[in-house]
């Protein structure tokens, strides 16, 4: 029976570790980072950070459109054809927006974007009104 024993290769020290040790030995180590105390409420508990602001319609769709254009460079055959480009853009939208754009027979990306932005703004206004009524 023949048995081979292999050893794992030696690891090189991470960059900066030797430099850090040398600096500490020389006495010119960077000062320790100072942390600020967390804010506390009246019950001595930690106060959570404020919630993020609600997304705005235009902001979300602007990001969707920017990402669509950014990724479009990987699919030049789709970006060359207006109809395919519009269909692909609409596939990235929420189902209710996509359905409304299909009913509206939108034929280009700019019209799809403008219509989706208007629909999203209307949806946010409706939600805000219904929240006011409930409170």
C-alpha positions in Angstrom: 0.0 0.0 0.0 1.4 3.4 -1.1 0.5 6.5 0.9 1.2 10.1 0.0 1.3 12.8 2.6 0.9 16.4 1.4 1.4 19.5 3.4 -0.7 22.7 3.0 1.2 25.6 1.6 2.5 28.2 4.0 0.4 31.3 4.1 2.0 34.7 3.6 1.1 37.2 6.3 -1.5 39.7 5.3 -0.3 43.0 4.0 -0.1 45.7 6.6 0.2 43.3 9.6 4.0 43.5 9.6 3.9 47.3 9.1 1.4 47.6 12.0 3.6 45.6 14.3 6.7 47.6 13.3 4.8 50.9 14.0 3.7 49.7 17.4 7.2 48.6 18.3 8.5 52.0 17.2 6.0 53.8 19.4 4.3 55.7 16.6 1.1 53.7 16.5 -2.0 55.6 15.5 -4.2 56.9 18.3 -7.0 54.6 19.2 -10.3 55.5 17.6 -12.7 57.3 19.9 -16.3 56.2 19.9 -19.2 58.5 20.8 -21.8 57.2 23.3 -25.1 56.1 21.9 -28.1 58.4 22.6 -30.3 57.1 25.4 -34.0 57.6 26.1 -35.6 58.5 29.5 -35.6 54.8 30.5 -31.9 54.3 29.9 -32.5 52.3 26.8 -30.8 52.9 23.5 -32.8 55.1 21.1 -33.2 53.4 17.7 -32.2 55.3 14.6 -35.1 57.1 12.9 -36.8 55.1 10.1 -35.7 55.9 6.5 -37.9 58.2 4.6 -40.6 56.6 2.4 -39.5 56.1 -1.2 -40.8 58.6 -3.6 -42.4 57.6 -6.9 -40.0 59.4 -9.1 -37.0 58.3 -7.1 -37.9 54.6 -7.4 -38.6 54.8 -11.1 -35.6 57.0 -11.7 -33.5 54.2 -10.2 -35.3 51.6 -12.2 -34.7 53.5 -15.4 -31.1 54.2 -14.6 -30.4 50.6 -13.9 -32.2 49.6 -17.1 -30.0 51.9 -19.2 -26.9 50.7 -17.3 -27.7 47.0 -17.9 -28.8 47.7 -21.5 -25.2 47.8 -22.7 -25.0 44.1 -22.1 -27.9 43.5 -24.5 -27.3 45.7 -27.5 -29.7 43.7 -29.7 -32.6 44.6 -27.3 -31.5 48.2 -26.9 -31.4 48.6 -30.7 -35.1 47.8 -31.2 -37.5 50.3 -29.6 -40.3 47.7 -29.2 -38.1 45.1 -27.5 -36.5 47.8 -25.3 -40.0 49.0 -24.2 -41.1 45.5 -23.4 -38.0 44.8 -21.4 -38.4 48.0 -19.4 -42.0 47.2 -18.6 -41.0 43.7 -17.4 -39.0 45.4 -14.6 -41.9 47.3 -13.3 -44.4 46.2 -10.6 -47.3 44.2 -12.0 -50.0 46.8 -11.5 -47.9 49.4 -13.4 -47.0 47.0 -16.1 -50.7 46.1 -16.6 -51.7 49.8 -16.8 -49.0 50.4 -19.4 -50.2 47.5 -21.5 -53.7 48.8 -21.4 -52.4 52.3 -22.4 -50.6 50.7 -25.4 -47.3 52.5 -24.6 -44.9 52.0 -27.5 -41.6 53.6 -26.3 -39.5 53.7 -23.1 -39.9 57.5 -22.6 -43.7 57.3 -22.7 -43.6 54.2 -20.4 -41.4 56.0 -17.9 -43.6 59.1 -17.9 -46.8 57.2 -17.6 -45.5 54.9 -14.9 -44.2 58.0 -12.9 -47.6 59.6 -13.1 -49.4 56.4 -12.0 -47.0 55.9 -9.2 -47.4 59.5 -8.0 -51.2 59.1 -8.1 -50.9 55.8 -6.1 -48.8 57.5 -3.4 -51.3 60.4 -3.2 -54.2 57.9 -2.8 -52.4 56.0 -0.1 -51.6 59.3 1.8 -55.3 60.3 1.6 -56.5 57.0 2.9 -54.0 57.1 5.7 -55.2 60.6 6.7 -58.8 59.3 6.7 -57.9 56.3 9.0 -56.1 58.5 11.5 
